[in-house]
Amino acid sequence: MFSRDRWDEILEALNANKFRTLLTAFGVFWGITILVLLLALTNGLKHGVMADFGNFATNSMFMWTQGTSKPYKGLPKGRNFNYKLDDVEAIKSEIPNIKYVSPRNQLGGFRGNNNVIRGTKTGAFEIYGDYPEFIKQQPLDILQGRFISYSDINDKRKICVVGTGVIKGLYDKNEDALGTYIKINGVNFMVVGTFKMSNSQGDKEQDANTIYIPFTTFGQAFNRGDNVGWMAVTAVDDVPITSIKQKIFDLMKFRHKIDPTDDRAIGHFDLSEQFARVNGLFTILSIVGYFVGSLVLMSGIIGISNIMLIVVKERTKEIGIRRALGATPWVVKSQILQESLILTILSGMVGISFSALVIWVLNYLLDMNGPVDNFANPSVSMGVVFTALIILVVSGLLAGLIPANSATKMKPVDALRIE
């Protein structure tokens, strides 16, 4: 490996037919490029889809009420019911391994009718009544001020925390929103905080056009009382919410006199279950990426092996002279293996470098043109690069193994006779 003469021979062999060497190297170059880019694009798709989950605690579920589908204890089917604040306390006290339970109510929508006024400016925004725990389930970047506190809940304070879209719609440029008042459905609220979503840098329209107010204030100001629109329930970190959600459903059915077999009465969205499915899907896509990329790379390796066989054939007389002068079979074999390995690694490293350039260009274009739905930050980890290098080394050795064995099987006398 450290013999200068050996390296001179390798360079001479590679330069003997430059065009053939280039075409041979291109197979490995293209194979490793396809492998890395497939994995990068898979990760880009994964990052984009995962962004739809936001930063919401993935070990969570949303739960809401629906009409009953079965009669029970003299009550008819089709009956509507509402969750109450007492239900929230019951879940916390009676169901083990619960981390957070956040009751929520909603008013309006950012694509609905105008429901917020400030001076002469109006806008349509999503209004949520929430508890302080919600920011632990859905992390927010507080830009100014603060989020809702329990003193706001207990005193039913008319305060609000507004998103960046609300500020753009209701305030002049560079105007400070803290301490000002906005009117929501005719009720004045003081702005005590501004935020942007942690995962979207405030760019997502729906996230930016959101206003949070204390849950108790929401109930009093908009005549909701202690009714709960829906709940966000998060389990402790080491217990999947999927494993305990049925206990929560059974408790709610018991408290609201619903048939235990009525699965339609309670609607829910299991974020943990969906997250696991998406993770499983992208694991399969990564395996497919490795498989397809490896097949393309294998075609390049076969090409190198074929060319090395031709090289051995062309250098038969040279090999015979070496053997006649005392070269051992291992010396001849190592020469062929080293040539194959160098050719494979060089072409593979160029492929990895080219892939890195393509990935950088993709990320640059995404940064310049803004986010794309379900696609973000295509990239590969250093583990993938090291894996690719290992594949290159093993492939280079395999590509040279057959030609090397062929070279050592020749008898010196027979090799010298060949013209």
Secondary structure as GFF3:
##gff-version 3
##sequence-region A 1 419
A	DSSP	alpha_helix	4	16	.	.	.	ID=ss1
A	DSSP	alpha_helix	18	51	.	.	.	ID=ss2
A	DSSP	beta_strand	60	65	.	.	.	ID=ss3
A	DSSP	beta_strand	83	84	.	.	.	ID=ss4
A	DSSP	alpha_helix	85	94	.	.	.	ID=ss5
A	DSSP	beta_strand	98	107	.	.	.	ID=ss6
A	DSSP	beta_strand	116	118	.	.	.	ID=ss7
A	DSSP	beta_strand	121	123	.	.	.	ID=ss8
A	DSSP	beta_strand	126	130	.	.	.	ID=ss9
A	DSSP	alpha_helix	134	137	.	.	.	ID=ss10
A	DSSP	beta_strand	140	145	.	.	.	ID=ss11
A	DSSP	alpha_helix	150	155	.	.	.	ID=ss12
A	DSSP	beta_strand	159	163	.	.	.	ID=ss13
A	DSSP	alpha_helix	164	170	.	.	.	ID=ss14
A	DSSP	beta_strand	181	184	.	.	.	ID=ss15
A	DSSP	beta_strand	187	197	.	.	.	ID=ss16
A	DSSP	alpha_helix	205	208	.	.	.	ID=ss17
A	DSSP	beta_strand	210	214	.	.	.	ID=ss18
A	DSSP	alpha_helix	215	221	.	.	.	ID=ss19
A	DSSP	beta_strand	227	228	.	.	.	ID=ss20
A	DSSP	beta_strand	230	235	.	.	.	ID=ss21
A	DSSP	alpha_helix	241	255	.	.	.	ID=ss22
A	DSSP	beta_strand	266	270	.	.	.	ID=ss23
A	DSSP	alpha_helix	271	314	.	.	.	ID=ss24
A	DSSP	alpha_helix	316	324	.	.	.	ID=ss25
A	DSSP	alpha_helix	329	369	.	.	.	ID=ss26
A	DSSP	alpha_helix	382	408	.	.	.	ID=ss27
A	DSSP	alpha_helix	412	417	.	.	.	ID=ss28
###
